[in-house]
Amino acid sequence: MKVIETKLPGVLIIEPKVFGDARGYFQETWNQVRYEEAGITDTFVQDNLSFSTRGVLRGLHYQNPHGQGKLVAVVKGEVFDVAVDIRVGSPHFGQWAGVYLSDENHRQLWIPPGFAHGFCVVSDTVYFAYKCTALYTPQAEGGILWNDPAIGIEWPVADVNLSEKDTKYPCLGDVPQHRLPVYGKQPATGSGKPLAAGWTAAQ
């Protein structure tokens, strides 16, 4: 298993070992010991699976309180997946990192609590799976506008398909600070090494 640091300390790209032959392939999608060695020591309490079609954009979502860490991956298809640091007081506040996840590259992205998350679909369809460190809590649900100009995410899809809820989220600068997570209160993983070559990240 290979672990790649992103621009945002704690946000990790995971490349599991894939064992394949002419019949197909096998990979571990989660192994507590291996992932703890990679620095992901959180306990997962909920698994989710979503289906979307080309151009669908979901995000940018977060919970506060009851912040969710997410280990995300694609079962079938491809997405551009994004994490945004929204922790008040963070030196990386408002910055984002993005990575393509697909059934061909087998990559996963670990997004710690305290970050907003979103993805857009770049294949005809996608099955998107993710493990969460906290249960879904409707009253703690929050969101940031997907195209907030101050964040400047470079989405690869021009004509996106959004839910009504996702069109109405505020820009990050318009969210009262007491509604946002606070830097230092969520566990962070990773050493903060520079972004690996070839990965998309900005700001």
C-alpha positions in Angstrom: 0.0 0.0 0.0 1.4 3.4 -1.0 0.5 6.6 0.8 0.9 10.0 -1.0 0.7 13.3 0.8 -1.3 16.1 -0.8 -1.0 19.9 -0.4 -3.3 19.7 2.6 -1.7 18.1 5.6 -3.8 15.2 6.7 -5.5 14.6 3.3 -4.0 11.4 2.0 -4.1 9.6 -1.3 -4.0 5.8 -0.8 -2.9 3.4 -3.5 -3.8 -0.1 -2.3 -2.0 -3.1 -3.7 -3.9 -4.7 -6.5 -3.4 -8.4 -7.4 -4.7 -9.2 -10.8 -4.5 -11.7 -13.6 -6.6 -12.6 -16.7 -9.5 -13.5 -14.5 -9.8 -10.2 -12.7 -8.2 -8.6 -9.6 -8.3 -8.5 -5.8 -7.5 -5.6 -3.4 -8.0 -4.8 0.2 -10.2 -1.7 0.6 -9.7 -1.5 4.3 -7.3 -3.1 6.8 -7.2 -1.6 10.2 -3.6 -2.4 10.9 -2.3 -1.2 7.6 -4.2 2.0 7.6 -3.2 2.8 11.2 0.4 2.4 10.1 -0.4 5.0 7.4 -1.7 7.4 10.1 -5.4 6.8 9.8 -6.3 5.8 13.3 -10.0 6.9 13.3 -12.8 4.5 13.9 -15.3 4.1 11.1 -19.0 3.7 12.0 -20.9 4.0 8.7 -20.4 2.9 5.1 -22.2 4.6 2.2 -22.6 3.9 -1.5 -24.0 6.4 -4.0 -24.8 6.1 -7.7 -24.5 9.2 -10.1 -24.5 10.0 -13.8 -22.1 12.1 -15.9 -21.9 15.7 -14.8 -23.4 15.2 -11.3 -21.6 17.3 -8.7 -22.2 16.6 -5.0 -20.8 19.0 -2.5 -19.2 20.7 -0.8 -20.5 18.9 2.3 -19.4 18.8 6.0 -20.8 18.2 9.5 -20.1 20.4 12.5 -20.3 19.2 15.2 -20.0 15.4 14.7 -17.4 16.0 12.0 -17.0 13.1 9.6 -13.7 11.8 8.4 -14.2 10.0 5.0 -12.3 7.3 3.2 -13.6 7.6 -0.3 -13.2 5.4 -3.4 -14.8 4.6 -6.7 -16.2 1.1 -7.3 -17.1 1.7 -11.0 -16.5 4.8 -13.1 -14.5 8.0 -12.4 -14.8 11.1 -10.4 -12.8 14.2 -9.6 -12.8 14.3 -5.8 -12.1 17.4 -3.7 -11.3 18.3 -0.1 -11.4 21.9 1.2 -9.9 22.9 4.6 -12.6 24.9 6.4 -11.1 24.8 9.9 -11.1 28.2 11.5 -7.5 29.1 12.4 -5.9 26.7 10.0 -3.0 28.0 8.0 -4.6 26.2 5.0 -8.1 27.7 5.5 -10.0 27.9 2.2 -7.4 25.8 0.3 -8.3 22.7 -1.7 -6.8 19.6 -3.1 -8.3 17.4 -5.8 -7.6 14.0 -7.3 -9.2 11.7 -9.9 -10.5 8.4 -8.4 -11.5 5.6 -10.7 -12.1 1.8 -10.9 -8.9 1.7 -13.0 -6.5 3.5 -10.7 -8.0 2.0 -7.5 -7.0 5.1 -5.5 -8.7 6.2 -2.3 -8.7 9.6 -0.7 -8.7 10.1 3.1 -10.4 13.3 4.2 -10.1 14.0 7.9 -12.8 15.7 10.0 -12.8 19.4 9.6 -12.7 19.4 5.8 -15.5 19.9 3.3 -15.9 17.3 0.6 -17.3 17.1 -2.9 -17.0 15.3 -6.2 -18.1 15.5 -9.8 -18.6 12.6 -12.2 -16.5 12.5 -15.3 -17.6 9.0 -16.6 -21.1 8.0 -17.9 -22.0 6.6 -14.5 -20.3 6.1 -11.2 -20.7 4.0 -8.0 -19.0 5.9 -5.2 -18.2 4.3 -1.8 -17.1 5.9 1.4 -16.5 5.0 5.0 -17.3 7.6 7.7 -16.0 8.2 11.2 -19.3 9.7 12.4 -22.9 8.9 11.8 -24.9 11.2 9.5 -26.5 13.9 11.7 -29.0 16.1 9.8 -29.0 18.9 12.3 -25.1 19.2 12.0 -25.1 19.2 8.2 -23.5 22.1 6.5 -22.2 23.0 3.0 -20.1 25.5 1.0 -21.1 26.7 -2.5 -19.4 24.4 -5.0 -18.1 27.3 -7.1 -17.1 29.7 -4.4 -14.7 32.0 -6.3 -12.6 32.6 -3.2 -11.8 28.9 -3.1 -11.4 28.6 -6.9 -11.8 24.8 -7.4 -10.9 23.9 -10.9 -13.8 21.5 -11.7 -13.3 19.5 -14.9 -17.0 19.6 -15.8 -18.5 22.9 -17.1 -22.2 21.9 -17.2 -22.8 20.4 -13.7 -25.9 18.7 -12.4 -26.6 19.9 -8.9 -29.2 19.1 -6.2 -31.4 22.1 -5.2 -29.8 22.0 -1.8 -26.2 22.3 -3.2 -27.1 25.4 -5.3 -28.1 27.3 -2.1 -25.1 26.8 0.1 -23.2 30.0 1.0 -19.7 30.9 0.1 -17.1 30.0 2.8 -16.6 33.7 3.7 -20.3 34.1 4.5 -20.5 31.2 7.0 -20.5 32.4 10.6 -17.3 31.1 12.2 -19.2 29.4 15.0 -20.8 27.1 12.4 -17.4 25.9 11.2 -14.9 23.4 12.7 -11.9 24.8 14.6 -8.3 24.0 13.7 -6.7 21.7 16.3 -9.9 20.1 17.5 -10.0 17.4 14.9 -7.4 14.7 14.6 -5.1 15.2 11.6 -2.9 12.6 9.9 0.1 12.9 7.6 3.4 14.7 7.9 2.6 17.7 5.8 5.2 16.7 3.1 5.0 18.5 -0.3 2.4 17.6 -2.8 3.4 14.6 -5.0 4.1 15.4 -8.6 1.2 14.8 -10.9 -1.6 15.5 -8.4 -4.0 18.4 -8.8 -4.2 21.0 -6.1 -4.5 24.7 -6.0 -4.3 27.9 -4.0 
